[in-house]
C-alpha cells in the first residue's frame, strides 16, 4: 500500500473522534440512567450532557473547517475534552471520575506527539489539584480525599509516563525501522530503477529482435523466392547450355558456310579464268580485226595501184587529147593557110575536114576511154572509201575491245587481290572458329559441372531455408512470449507505483481522449512542463481544433514514455490564464506496451537530420510502420547515434504531405559501412497506419 501522510492523519483524526464519541456516549448514557433512577437531578444531567457534547461538536466543526487531514485536531481534542474533564472532576462526587481522561488520552498516542501528552498530563494534574483545593474550600475534604488525590496523581503520572515511554518506543522503533526500510528502500528503488531500465532495454531489445525477426523472415521469404528464381534460372542456364550447344552446331554450320564461301571463291577464280579466256578471245578478235585491217590495207594498196594505172591511163589519154588538140590547132593553121590560097579551097578543106573528123573521132574515143577510166576510178574510189571505212570501224572496235580487255584485266587483278585477302581472312576465321569451338566445348563441360554444383547448392539452400523458417516460427513465438512477460512485468511495475508522473519529461507526446455520449475525440499535445500531480501543455488540438473544456467532464490521458504507454482513466483538464492547459491526475498510471504495427518495405530516398546537428545527409528507407521506421545510410555519424532523436523527410511519400517524421534511434546495424538504423516514433501515426494497411499485404 502506498504511504500517504494525509491519509494516515485523516485516519488518526477519525479514530480519535470515534473514541471521543464513545466516551461521550457512555457518560451520557450513565448519567441518563442515574437521572432515571433519581440519583441525579435533571438540571445537573442536562448541564453535564451540554458540557459533554459541546466541545465535541466544536471540535467536529473545527475539523470540517480545517479539513479532515488537519494536524490541529489533536489540539482541539486536548482543549475541548480537557474543559469537559475539568467540569466532570469539579462536579462529580466519585473519586473514579479522574479516570475519564485516560480513554481519550490513550488515543492521543496515535499522533505520537510526546509534548502534547506531557502538556495534557500536566493540565490533568492541575485539574486534580484544583478539585482538591475545591474540597478544601467547600469543607468536604476528608482523610480519604488526600489518599485519593495521591492515588489519582500517581496513576495519572504513571499513565502519562507510560504514554510517553510508549511514544518514545514507537518513535525509536519506527525510526530504526524507517532507517532500515529507507536503506532497503534505497536498494529497492535502485533495483527498481535498474529493473525499469532493464525492462526498457529488454523491451527495446525485444522490439529490435522482433524487427530483425520480421526482416529475417522477409529475408527468408526472399531467399525462398530467390531459390525459386535460381531454380528458374537453372532451367534458363540449362536452356542457355543447350543454346550454347546449338551455337556450337551453328559454328560448325558457319564453318561449312565458310567452306561454301571458299568454294564460291574457287568459283570466282574459275570465273576469273573464264574472264581471262574471254579476254584472250577478245584479244584474238583484236588480232583477227588487225589481220582484216592488214588485208584491207593490202586491198587498198591494190586499189591504189589500180587507181594509179587507171590514172596513168587517163593521163595518157589526156596526152592523146593534147596531141589531138595540137594537131587540131595545126590543122586549123593549115586550113588558114589553105584558105589563103583561095582557089583550090575545096580540096584543101576536104583534106582538113577529114583530118578534123578523124581528130574528132580520136577525141571522142579518148573521151570515152577517159570516161570509162573515170568510172573505174569512181568504183575504185568507192571501194577504197569502203575499205577505209571498214578499217576505221575495225579500228574503233579494236579500241573498244582493247579497253574491255583492259577492264577485264583490271577486274581480274582486283578479284585476285580480293580473293587473296578473303582467303587469308577465311583462313584466320577458320582458325578462330576452330579455337572458339574448342573453347565452347570446354565451356560446355564447365557449365555442366557448375550446373550440378548449383543444383546441389539450391537443394541445400532450400533445406536450410526451410529450417530457418521453422526456427523463425519458434523464435517468433518466443519473442511474443517474452513481450507478453515483459509487458505484464511493466504493467505490474506501473500498478506497484514504480512508474509515475516522475517519468514524464518535457517533449513527450500525449493524447487526451474525450468521450461524450459515445462520441470520442482525441486531442494531441506535447508536454511542456511537469507540475505536482500533473503536467502543463501549450495547446490541445484535434485536427487543429482546440479543446472545449467542461468542468464535469473527466478525460482519459495517454502519454508515450519510451516504448510504454502510460494511461490515466481520470484526468482533469483546466485552461490557465496564460492560455496553457493544466492536466492533473490521481494515483499511478496503468502501463502498457506500445502496440506493434505491420511494417511495410520502403525504398524511397530520404533526407536525415539528427537532433542538435545543423547539417543533413542522404539515405534510403528500409521499412515503415505506424510507430516506427528503418533507413540505411553510409554516414559515419550514425555509428554511435543510438539513443538520439532523429528527423527524416521521405521523398515521394504523399501520405506525409512533405512533413518530417521524428523518431528515437533504438538500433544501429553496421553492414560493411552501410548503417541500417531502426527508429521508434514519438507517437503513433494514423495516416501511416492506414497507408500501410491499404498498400501492403505482407505480414
LOGUBA-154848 format. One record per residue (C-alpha): residue in one letter; z, y, x. Coordinates in steps of 0.25 Angstrom, whole numbers, plus 5000, padded with zeros to 4 digits. Layout:
residues N
aZYX...
***
This chain:
residues 699
x500050005000x499650145005x500850235009x500950365000x502150455003x502050524990x501850394982x503150344988x503850474986x503450474971x503950324970x505350374976x505450484966x505150394955x506150294959x507250394961x506950454947x506950324941x508350294947x508750434942x508350394928x509050264929x510350334933x510250444923x509850344912x511050254916x512050364916x511550424903x511650284896x513050264902x513550404896x512850384883x513550254882x514850324885x514550424875x514250324864x515650254868x516350384866x516750394881x515950514884x515750644875x514350674870x514250814877x514650754891x513650644889x512550744885x512950824897x512850704906x511550664901x510950804903x511550814917x510950674920x509550694915x509350844918x509250824933x508350704931x507350784922x507350904932x507050804943x505950744935x505350874932x505450914947x504750784951x503650814941x503450954946x503450914961x502750794959x503150644959x503050634974x503950754978x504950724988x505950834982x506250744970x507350674978x508050814979x507950834964x508550694962x509750734972x509950864966x509750824951x510550694951x511550764960x511850864950x511950754939x512850674948x513750794951x513950804936x514250664934x515350654945x515950784940x515950744925x516150594926x517550524925x517150394932x517250394947x516050304947x515050414944x514950454959x514050324960x513050384950x512350454962x512050324970x510850264962x510050394963x510550424978x510150284981x508750314976x508650434985x508550334997x507150314992x506850454998x507450415012x508050555013x509350535020x509750685020x509550685005x510550575003x511450645013x511450775004x511550684992x512750614997x513450745001x513250804988x513750674981x515050684989x515150834985x514950794971x516050684972x516950794979x516650894968x517050784958x518350764966x518650914966x518450924951x519450814949x520450894957x520151024949x520250954936x521550874940x520850744937x521050694951x521850564953x522050474965x520850394961x519950514961x520250534976x519950384979x518750384970x518250504978x518450434991x517650314986x516550394980x516350484992x516450355001x515450284993x514550404992x514550425007x514350275009x513150274999x512450395005x512750345019x512050215015x510950285009x510750365022x510850245030x509850165021x508950285022x509050285037x508850145038x507650155029x507050265037x507350205050x506750065046x505550135039x505350225052x505350095060x504550025050x503550145049x503550155065x503150005065x502250025053x501650145060x501450075073x500849955065x500050055057x499450115069x499049985073x498549955059x497850085058x497150065072x496849925067x496249965054x495450075061x494949965070x494649885058x493949995052x493150025064x492949875066x492549865051x491649975052x491049915065x490949775058x490249845046x489349915055x489149785063x488849705051x487949815046x487249805059x487249655059x486649655045x485649755048x485249675060x485249555052x484349625042x483449665053x483549525059x483249465046x482049555045x481649515059x481749375056x480949395044x479949465053x479949345062x479649255051x478549345047x478149355062x478149205063x477249195051x476349295057x476449215070x476049095063x474949165056x474549225070x474649085075x473549045065x472849165069x472949135084x472448995081x471349055074x471149145086x471149025095x470148955086x469349085086x469449085102x468848945102x467748995093x467649115103x467449015114x466448945106x465849075103x465849105118x465148975120x464149015110x463949145117x463749065130x462648995122x462149135117x462149175132x461349055135x460349085124x460249225130x459949165143x458849085136x458449215130x458449275143x457549165148x456649185136x456549335140x456249295154x455149205149x454649315140x454649405153x453849295160x452949305147x452949455149x452549435163x451449335159x450949445148x450949545159x450149455168x449149425157x449149575155x448849595170x447749485169x447249565157x447249685166x446549615177x445549565167x445349705162x445249745176x444149645178x443449685166x443549825171x442949775184x441749705176x441549835168x441549915181x440449815186x439749825173x439849985174x439349975189x438149885184x437949985173x438050095182x436950025191x436050005179x436350155175x435950195190x434650105189x434350165175x434650305181x433750275193x432650235183x432850355175x432750435188x431450365192x430950385178x431350535179x430550535193x429350475186x429450585175x429650685186x428350635193x427650635179x428150775177x427550815191x426250745188x426250815175x426450945182x425350905191x424450875180x424751005173x424451065186x423150985187x422851025173x423051165176x422051145187x421051075179x421251185168x420851275179x419551205181x419251225167x417951145166x418251015167x419451035159x419350915151x419350815161x420350865169x421250885157x420950745153x421450695166x422650775165x422950735151x422850595155x423850615166x424750695158x424750585147x425050485158x426150565163x426650575149x426650435147x427350415160x428350515156x428550445143x428750315149x429650375159x430450445148x430450315140x430950245152x431950355155x432450345140x432550195142x433350215155x434250315148x434450215137x434850115147x435750225153x436350255140x436650105138x437150095152x438050215150x438650155137x438850025144x439550095155x440350185146x440750065138x441149995151x441950115156x442650125142x443049975143x443449995157x444350115153x444950035141x445149915150x445850015160x446750065149x447049925144x447349885158x448250005160x449049975147x449149825151x449549875165x450649955158x451049845149x451149755161x452049855168x452949865156x453049715155x453349705169x454449805168x454949735156x454949605164x455649675175x456749735165x456849605158x457049535171x458149635175x458849615161x458749475162x459349475176x460549555170x460649475158x460649345166x461749405175x462549455162x462349315155x462849245168x464049335169x464349325154x464149175155x465249165166x466149255158x465949175145x466249055153x467549115159x467949165145x467649035139x468548965149x469649075147x469449055132x469748905133x470948935141x471449035131x471248945120x472148845127x473148945129x473048995115x473248855110x474548845119x475048975114x474848935100x475648815102x476748895108x476649005097x476748895086x477948835093x478548975094x478249005080x478948875075x480148905084x480149055079x480049005065x481248915066x482049025074x481749125063x482249025052x483549005060x483649155062x483449175047x484449075043x485449135053x485149275048x485549225034x486849175039x487149295047x486749385035x487749305027x488849325038x488549475039x488649485024x489949415024x490449505036x490049625028x490849575016x492049545024x491949685031x491749755018x492949685012x493749725024x493349865023x493649865008x495049815011x495249915022x494850025012x495749975002x496849965012x496750115015x496150095029x494950175024x495150305018x494750455018x495150455032x493850385036x492950495029x492350595039x491450715037x489950685035x490150555028x489350535015x490050515001x489650494987x490350544975x490050464962x490150524949x490250434936x490150504923x490050404912x489150314920x488250424925x488450414940x488150514950x488350504965x488550634973x488450634989x489050714999x489550725014x490950725018x491250865024x492850855026x493950755023x495150805016x496450745011x496150635000x494650675001x493450735007x492650865006x491150875003x490250995003x489450944991x489250834982x487850814976x487050714968x485550734970x485850874975x486650904962x488150944965x489250864958x489950914946x491450894947x492250844936x493750844937x493950724928x492850644936x493250544947x492150514957x491850394965x491850434980x491050354991x491050385006x490250315016x491050295029x490250225039x489850095033x490850095022x490950155008x492250225004x492450224989x493450304981x493350284966x494150404962x493750534969x494050674965x492950784968x493350934968x492451044971x493151144980x492951294980x492151294993x491151204986x491551084993x491950954986x493350884988x493350734985x494750674985x495150524983x496350444982x496650314989x495750244999x494350204996x493650074993x492850045005x491549965004x490449935014x489150015012x488049945004x486949875012x485549905008x484249845011x483549885024x482049915024x481249905037x480650045040x479750085052x479550235049x479750335061x481050415061x481650535068x483050515072x484150615076x485650575080x486750665075x487050775085x485750765092x484650875091x483450785095x482850675086x482050555090x481050465084x481250325079x480750215069x481450165057x481850015056x482450005043x483150085032x484150055020x484950145010x486050165020x485550125034x484350135043x483850085057x482850145066x482350125080x482050225092x481950225107x482850345108x483950315119x485050395111x485150285101x485750195111x487150245109x486950305095x487750205087x488750275078x488050405078x487350475066x485850485065x484850555057x483350505055x482150555048x481250445043x479750475043x478850435031x480050395023x479950475010x481150415003x482050515012x481250635009x481150665024x482650665025x483550615037x484350495036x485750495043x486350375048x487450315057x487050225068x487750095068x486850015077x485850035089x485049915094x484249935107x482949865106x482449885120x482550035120x482150045105x483450065098x483650015083x484650095076x485450065063x486050175055x486950175043x486650295033x487850385030x487550355015x486650275006x485350325003x484850294989x483350334991x483250235003x483850124995x482850144984x481750154994x482150025001x482349954988x480949994983x480149974996x480849855004x480849714998x481549655010x483049615011
***
